[in-house]
Amino acid sequence: MWQVFAIGAKAAPLMEAHLGFVTTLDARLGRAAVEYINIYYLLGTVAVVVGTLAACAGAVWTLGSFWRGFQERRDEELVRKAMSLNQAISLDDADSDEIMI
């Protein structure tokens, strides 16, 4: 990658001559070095952003799974209570039928 920037910096005099600018080779290579380093800063920033989004997604997924587990346990408990209440009511009805006969 550095070679690409260096070749571009060495080819710059053709464009500068056309525009009427004169820049030394050291200055052009210095600019190319700064551009090269800026690419690494950009890649690092992208990696940080992607990592942060992945961490947030993982946290949301984990909290969601805990919440779904809590809801399932709560629903199972409610079903057990309803079933036991239903059985108690049906037993009371059966006892009252026997008494009425």
Order of alpha helices (4+ residues) and beta strands (2+ residues): alpha-alpha
